Amino acid sequence: MKPVTGWRKSSRSSATQTCVEVGRTTEGAAVRDSKDRTAGYFTTTHQQWQTFLQALKADHFD
């Protein structure tokens, strides 16, 4: 597994909501379930992560 640093959870998260945490890898980002951190995580490349963020900002998800 790639080393992951700087795990962060959204400041909009609360204890009753389903949330994810995002961490940094040397090649991009890692994402995990904040309520079950032992379940593992998936990684993305920098380009994949940027594309995902742009789609979020453009409200492409309903």
C-alpha positions in Angstrom: 0.0 0.0 0.0 1.1 3.5 -0.7 1.8 5.6 2.4 -1.0 8.1 3.1 -0.5 11.3 5.1 -2.7 14.2 6.3 -6.0 12.4 6.6 -8.8 15.1 6.8 -12.5 15.0 7.3 -14.8 17.8 6.0 -15.6 20.5 8.5 -19.2 20.1 7.4 -19.3 16.6 8.8 -21.1 15.7 12.0 -21.2 12.6 14.2 -24.5 11.5 12.7 -23.6 11.8 9.0 -21.9 9.3 6.7 -18.5 10.8 5.8 -15.3 10.1 4.1 -11.8 11.2 4.9 -9.2 12.2 2.3 -5.5 11.8 2.6 -2.5 12.5 0.4 -0.3 10.0 -1.4 2.8 10.7 -3.5 0.7 10.2 -6.7 -2.7 11.7 -5.7 -5.3 11.1 -3.0 -6.7 8.3 -0.8 -10.3 8.1 0.4 -11.6 6.0 3.3 -14.8 5.7 5.4 -14.5 7.9 8.5 -16.7 5.5 10.5 -14.7 2.4 9.6 -11.1 3.3 9.0 -9.9 -0.3 9.4 -11.8 -1.2 6.2 -9.1 0.2 4.1 -9.0 2.9 1.4 -8.8 3.5 -2.3 -6.4 5.7 -4.1 -6.6 8.0 -7.1 -4.0 9.7 -9.3 -3.7 13.4 -9.1 -5.5 13.8 -12.4 -8.4 11.6 -11.4 -8.8 13.5 -8.1 -8.7 16.9 -9.9 -11.4 15.6 -12.4 -13.6 14.4 -9.5 -13.3 17.8 -7.7 -14.1 19.7 -10.8 -17.2 17.6 -11.4 -18.3 18.2 -7.8 -17.8 21.9 -8.1 -19.8 21.9 -11.4 -22.6 20.0 -9.6 -22.5 17.0 -11.9 -23.8 14.7 -9.2 -27.4 14.7 -8.1 
